[in-house]
């Protein structure tokens, strides 16, 4: 059985299905704007009724644009587009080939214009016909019938029957581009402190990391404000390293991303965090040194003893003031993690029990004594990192869609047929046809007619 | 020295006056002849001048940017586009009835822009996200679409009126139902293509500014909803042969989506937040 007669074919070829799908897709997209979506949305939704939230989760409404329901509807729309287009294509092909005003009496049963003409020479009549047809547009064809009848025919815009298929194809391409992006691309982000280097980025959807295959260092972050306080410019100067060799230094600004090996880096956010401090180190009240330390780095403070700064707060829990979380290692003991406070009395408000916790026990340093002298803040830049190999397919789809719209809506197939009887007096008749914009055809015919009347009308 | 916002406040009242003139002309059965149209044309020119003036003012402040970035500026541009597009149609169909419905929309948009307490009229410098050559193309295409849809909406309302009272003498001034349907269709086509261009330029811009051509931001999503509704209008008319009341109502639904895309979305959080200020 040919595919064309099956029930599935008939189901998917219907434009009623298209209309239903378009409306249902619109409705589901609408739901997605009313129910907070994704990870961000969860924070708001957690205050709602748990049974309701669970139900919404089950039917996929908490991430509706990635739900199987939404994807299924898009698939159905794609199928509908393909089947519907294939179903109609033969008819358009027929129109393209055969929709043509034919020479002969039948075409002139109801002419749009008819008037009597002067007696004309054969050759000058041909010329006038040809000029009139050129005024109409297309390539003029002249045909002689017998000794006294001339036909002139011209048409243009036959391609107009295919505009709608271009638009449908463009929608499919855009969907395909989106599909390619979702399988082969990723969206991630990374925060980089000034001076730091990264080679992994975290994925937006929380599914782990992506290894870039090269290193990216933030040399400097810069933010500028207008006099009224509105931000004017965010700029990250970055250097890219391939196998530890610097290959490129560039600025990333909002609206000016950096692309490298198909991966794009966008200026997305920024911030300032405490990232460097000066530690005063004493042994039995004897000053050993004032040593700069940095967040995430290990520093040797005196022979054999190193500290690694795991965390740094300008004001821990908004009440304890500047504090550093240090991991202290020395050859003789297990590494220990301890919070060090700038204010020696910071913990006084806590109950005795908590103050005695190992986490706050600075005695592990003995006989050394550490003191925070200064905590310095540093900028970090927040970069959106993404790769989307489908994007060019989408761009092509966009271009095709616009082209398709113009063919579909503004590019008519128009044809004109003129019959001229070379008698004394002669007679001229015109018929014309268009598949869209009848008003446009009319104004065009007026021009052709006024030319013809001026040249050969008996009255004119 | 007169500023653009002063001029626009004055024009708000002028538009109300023009609405009255169009109404009077209707009641007097077109006896005012071309007077309403000339008045509207001059006002539209002045309105356009005010937009250019605002552009110049931004240069004087040292910001130098196109006047299309705040809610105030978009409303001004939108009301101007509606008036200009309407004048084109009036010239084509030689009927002033539609103007009776378009001028109050222009008046309302301008009045909201000029006198609402929530709207900031000062010329703000461009934040980094808006510093892009795509800004002008995106805003103009979107708003041409919105303006065409507004006219479609007005025509559909008139159509529904006309249907109810087809034989009344007063209504004979209104263009025939066939002409109204034709205008509606043309406006939907123009609006649909412009909206598509608006979404496309927006996508290309988003891909440069936000790192993805589509992020399901509420304004993006609502523009897609609007697009889907008007795609339905076109398919219903072109392949299912819908006409008359059903198509008029569907077009009106489309315009409600436009309004939500424009204003309602500001109630939802999203990336387009600068358009609310």
Contacts between the chains, C-beta under 8 A, distances in Angstrom:
chain1	res1	chain2	res2	distance
A	15	B	235	5.8
A	15	B	239	4.5
A	15	B	240	5.8
A	16	B	240	7.1
A	18	B	235	5.7
A	19	B	232	5.4
A	19	B	235	5.9
A	19	B	236	6.1
A	19	B	240	7.1
A	22	B	228	4.8
A	22	B	229	7.7
A	22	B	231	5.6
A	22	B	232	4.7
A	22	B	235	7.3
A	23	B	228	7.4
A	23	B	229	7.7
A	23	B	232	6.1
A	25	B	228	5.8
A	26	B	224	7.8
A	26	B	225	4.6
A	26	B	228	4.1
A	26	B	229	5.9
A	26	B	232	8.0
A	29	B	221	5.1
A	29	B	224	5.9
A	29	B	225	5.2
A	29	B	228	7.5
A	30	B	221	7.8
A	30	B	222	7.9
A	30	B	225	5.8
A	32	B	216	6.5
A	32	B	221	6.2
A	33	B	218	4.6
A	33	B	221	5.1
A	33	B	222	6.4
A	33	B	265	7.5
A	33	B	268	5.9
A	34	B	268	8.0
A	37	B	216	7.0
A	65	B	216	5.0
A	178	B	214	7.4
A	187	B	211	7.0
A	187	B	212	6.4
A	226	B	125	4.7
A	228	B	124	8.0
A	228	B	125	7.4
A	230	B	124	6.6
A	230	B	125	5.8
A	230	B	127	6.1
A	231	B	127	5.9
A	231	B	128	6.2
A	232	B	125	6.7
A	232	B	127	7.9
A	232	B	128	7.0
A	233	B	128	5.7
A	234	B	128	5.6
A	253	B	128	6.9
A	254	B	128	3.8
A	254	B	129	5.4
A	254	B	131	7.1
A	254	B	209	6.3
A	255	B	128	7.0
A	255	B	129	7.1
A	255	B	131	5.7
A	255	B	132	4.5
A	255	B	208	5.7
A	255	B	209	5.0
A	256	B	208	7.7
A	257	B	208	6.5
A	257	B	211	7.0
A	264	B	211	6.7
A	266	B	209	7.5
A	266	B	210	7.0
A	266	B	211	4.1
A	267	B	128	7.7
A	268	B	210	8.0
A	268	B	211	7.0
A	384	B	210	7.4
A	384	B	211	3.9
A	385	B	211	7.8
A	386	B	211	4.9
A	386	B	212	6.3
A	388	B	212	7.3
A	388	B	213	7.8
A	391	B	207	6.6
A	391	B	213	6.5
A	394	B	203	7.5
A	394	B	213	6.3
A	395	B	204	7.4
A	398	B	200	4.6
A	398	B	203	7.2
A	398	B	204	7.7
A	401	B	196	6.4
A	401	B	200	7.5
A	402	B	193	7.6
A	402	B	196	6.9
A	402	B	197	6.7
A	402	B	200	7.1
A	405	B	192	7.8
A	405	B	193	5.0
A	405	B	196	6.8
A	406	B	193	8.0
A	409	B	189	5.2
A	409	B	193	7.0
